[in-house]
Amino acid sequence: MRKLQLKSTSWLRAAVLGANDGIVSTSSLVLGVAASHASHGSVLVAGIAGLVAGAMSMGTGEYVSVHAQADTENAALNQEREELKNDDVGEHRELAAIYIRRGLNPTLAKQVAQELMARDALDAHAHDELGISKTTRARPLQAAVASACSFAGGAALPILVAATAPESYLISLVFGISILCLAASGGLAAYVGGAGVVRGSIRVTFWSALAMGVTAGIGSLLGTSP
């Protein structure tokens, strides 16, 4: 039951991780620019630019990566389709052998292979030989949109805080609220992935705080005096 739950909620874990990336990168950018004593308007422009650039980068990267996976899957399916066309008997034996290795007796394995191939031979081989199913097929456009949207959703948080916070408290509020949200989402991602919630939350919080601190420190060193 736990494995089924993890499989069905894998999209949630990916969305949470994308949002975490958006929060960390954009809050770090906002803090770095704010620490350089830039104007409030410049901080907001930098944050919005980071949101757009990050979302586009995440979407593009995900599209290219998943499209490469889709190309590999299609090539494997095309090869399997040719093998089924040219050697149907051999493909029956190959599928039955897979079930025998999984623990079925030879007679039952042959029967299962025959029945599955009679219904949909390509689907049977794709699922049990290649590990490709309809629910796990690579979908480049869907993956790109989901990645870009989750990043943008996370990135919007520090920008909203920066836009509404008093200028004198901007750095502390962006840092504090971002860390609280990252701690919560880190715990959620760990729970969905079946890991320890506290450990996952602490890990995300520590490295996120380090990223923000380093970026703010560099911004302070390179910035001008107020």
C-alpha positions as CSV (number, residue, x, y, z in Angstrom):
1,M,0.0,0.0,0.0
2,R,2.9,2.4,0.8
3,K,4.5,1.7,-2.5
4,L,1.3,2.4,-4.3
5,Q,0.9,5.6,-2.4
6,L,4.4,6.8,-3.2
7,K,3.9,6.0,-6.9
8,S,0.6,7.9,-7.1
9,T,2.0,11.0,-5.3
10,S,5.3,11.2,-7.2
11,W,4.0,14.3,-9.0
12,L,3.5,16.0,-5.6
13,R,7.1,15.3,-4.6
14,A,8.3,16.7,-8.0
15,A,6.1,19.8,-7.5
16,V,7.4,20.4,-4.0
17,L,11.0,20.1,-5.1
18,G,10.4,22.5,-8.0
19,A,8.8,25.0,-5.6
20,N,11.8,24.6,-3.2
21,D,14.1,25.5,-6.1
22,G,12.0,28.6,-6.8
23,I,12.1,29.8,-3.2
24,V,15.8,29.2,-2.6
25,S,17.1,30.7,-5.9
26,T,14.8,33.7,-5.9
27,S,15.1,34.5,-2.2
28,S,18.9,34.2,-2.5
29,L,18.8,36.6,-5.4
30,V,16.5,39.1,-3.6
31,L,18.7,38.9,-0.5
32,G,21.9,39.4,-2.5
33,V,20.6,42.4,-4.3
34,A,19.1,43.9,-1.1
35,A,22.3,43.4,0.8
36,S,24.1,45.4,-1.9
37,H,22.0,48.4,-0.8
38,A,20.1,48.5,-4.1
39,S,16.8,50.4,-4.1
40,H,13.6,48.6,-3.3
41,G,12.5,48.8,-6.9
42,S,15.8,47.2,-8.1
43,V,15.3,44.4,-5.6
44,L,11.8,43.7,-7.0
45,V,13.0,43.9,-10.6
46,A,15.8,41.4,-9.8
47,G,13.4,39.1,-8.1
48,I,10.9,39.1,-11.0
49,A,13.7,38.6,-13.5
50,G,14.9,35.6,-11.4
51,L,11.4,34.2,-11.4
52,V,11.0,34.4,-15.2
53,A,14.5,33.3,-16.0
54,G,14.4,30.4,-13.5
55,A,11.0,29.2,-14.7
56,M,12.0,29.3,-18.3
57,S,15.3,27.5,-17.5
58,M,13.5,24.8,-15.5
59,G,10.9,24.3,-18.2
60,T,13.4,24.2,-21.0
61,G,15.8,21.8,-19.2
62,E,12.9,19.5,-18.2
63,Y,11.5,19.5,-21.8
64,V,14.9,18.6,-23.3
65,S,15.6,16.0,-20.7
66,V,12.2,14.3,-20.9
67,H,12.1,14.6,-24.7
68,A,15.4,12.6,-24.8
69,Q,13.8,10.0,-22.6
70,A,10.7,9.9,-24.9
71,D,13.0,9.5,-28.0
72,T,14.7,6.5,-26.3
73,E,11.3,5.0,-25.4
74,N,10.0,5.4,-28.9
75,A,13.1,3.9,-30.4
76,A,12.8,0.9,-28.1
77,L,9.1,0.5,-28.9
78,N,9.7,0.7,-32.7
79,Q,12.4,-2.0,-32.4
80,E,10.0,-4.2,-30.3
81,R,7.2,-3.7,-32.9
82,E,9.6,-4.9,-35.6
83,E,10.6,-8.0,-33.6
84,L,6.9,-8.9,-33.0
85,K,6.3,-8.6,-36.7
86,N,9.3,-10.7,-37.7
87,D,9.5,-13.3,-34.9
88,D,6.2,-13.7,-33.1
89,V,7.1,-17.2,-31.7
90,G,10.4,-16.0,-30.4
91,E,8.7,-13.0,-28.7
92,H,6.3,-15.4,-27.0
93,R,9.2,-17.4,-25.6
94,E,11.0,-14.2,-24.5
95,L,8.0,-13.0,-22.6
96,A,7.4,-16.4,-21.0
97,A,11.0,-16.5,-19.9
98,I,10.6,-13.2,-18.1
99,Y,7.7,-14.6,-16.1
100,I,9.6,-17.8,-15.3
101,R,12.4,-15.7,-13.9
102,R,9.8,-13.9,-11.7
103,G,8.8,-17.2,-10.2
104,L,6.0,-18.7,-12.4
105,N,6.2,-22.3,-13.5
106,P,6.8,-22.7,-17.2
107,T,3.3,-23.9,-18.1
108,L,1.7,-20.9,-16.3
109,A,4.3,-18.5,-17.7
110,K,3.5,-19.6,-21.3
111,Q,-0.2,-19.3,-20.7
112,V,0.2,-15.8,-19.2
113,A,2.4,-14.7,-22.1
114,Q,-0.1,-16.0,-24.7
115,E,-3.1,-14.3,-23.1
116,L,-1.3,-11.0,-22.7
117,M,0.1,-11.0,-26.2
118,A,-3.3,-11.9,-27.6
119,R,-4.8,-8.8,-25.9
120,D,-1.9,-6.4,-26.7
121,A,1.4,-7.8,-27.6
122,L,3.3,-4.6,-27.8
123,D,1.9,-3.4,-24.5
124,A,2.8,-6.6,-22.8
125,H,6.4,-6.5,-24.0
126,A,6.7,-2.7,-23.3
127,H,5.6,-3.2,-19.7
128,D,7.4,-6.4,-18.8
129,E,10.4,-6.4,-21.0
130,L,11.2,-2.7,-21.4
131,G,9.6,-1.3,-18.2
132,I,7.5,1.2,-20.1
133,S,3.8,1.7,-19.3
134,K,1.2,4.1,-20.3
135,T,1.2,5.8,-16.9
136,T,5.0,6.3,-16.8
137,R,5.6,7.2,-20.5
138,A,7.7,10.4,-20.9
139,R,5.6,13.5,-21.6
140,P,8.0,16.4,-22.4
141,L,5.5,19.2,-22.6
142,Q,3.6,18.2,-19.5
143,A,6.9,17.9,-17.6
144,A,8.1,21.3,-18.8
145,V,4.9,23.1,-17.9
146,A,4.7,21.4,-14.4
147,S,8.4,22.2,-13.7
148,A,8.1,25.9,-14.8
149,C,4.8,26.4,-12.9
150,S,6.1,24.8,-9.7
151,F,9.3,26.9,-9.8
152,A,7.3,30.1,-10.5
153,G,5.0,29.3,-7.6
154,G,7.9,29.0,-5.2
155,A,9.7,32.0,-6.6
156,A,6.6,34.2,-6.1
157,L,6.8,33.8,-2.3
158,P,10.0,35.9,-1.7
159,I,8.9,38.4,-4.3
160,L,5.6,38.9,-2.6
161,V,7.3,39.3,0.8
162,A,9.8,41.8,-0.7
163,A,7.0,43.8,-2.3
164,T,5.0,44.2,0.9
165,A,7.7,44.3,3.6
166,P,9.0,47.6,5.0
167,E,12.4,48.3,3.4
168,S,14.2,48.2,6.8
169,Y,12.9,44.7,7.5
170,L,13.0,43.3,4.0
171,I,16.1,41.1,4.4
172,S,15.0,39.6,7.7
173,L,11.4,39.0,6.6
174,V,12.4,37.4,3.2
175,F,14.9,35.2,5.0
176,G,12.7,34.2,7.8
177,I,9.5,33.5,5.8
178,S,11.4,31.6,3.1
179,I,13.1,29.4,5.7
180,L,9.8,28.6,7.4
181,C,8.2,27.6,4.1
182,L,11.3,25.6,3.0
183,A,11.2,23.7,6.3
184,A,7.6,22.8,5.8
185,S,8.0,21.8,2.2
186,G,11.2,19.9,2.9
187,G,9.3,17.9,5.5
188,L,6.5,17.3,3.1
189,A,8.9,16.1,0.3
190,A,10.5,13.8,2.8
191,Y,7.2,12.4,3.9
192,V,6.0,11.8,0.3
193,G,9.3,10.1,-0.5
194,G,9.1,7.9,2.6
195,A,12.1,9.5,4.4
196,G,12.3,11.0,7.9
197,V,10.3,14.2,8.0
198,V,12.5,16.0,10.6
199,R,15.7,15.0,8.9
200,G,14.4,16.1,5.5
201,S,13.2,19.4,6.9
202,I,16.5,20.1,8.6
203,R,18.5,19.2,5.6
204,V,16.6,21.5,3.3
205,T,16.6,24.3,5.9
206,F,20.4,24.1,6.5
207,W,21.4,24.2,2.8
208,S,18.9,26.8,1.9
209,A,20.0,29.1,4.7
210,L,23.6,28.6,3.6
211,A,22.8,29.5,0.0
212,M,20.9,32.6,1.1
213,G,23.7,33.6,3.5
214,V,26.5,33.2,1.0
215,T,24.5,35.2,-1.7
216,A,23.7,38.0,0.8
217,G,27.3,38.1,1.9
218,I,28.6,38.4,-1.7
219,G,26.0,41.1,-2.3
220,S,27.1,43.0,0.7
221,L,30.7,42.8,-0.3
222,L,30.2,43.9,-3.8
223,G,27.5,46.5,-3.2
224,T,27.9,50.2,-2.5
225,S,27.5,51.9,0.8
226,P,24.0,53.3,1.6
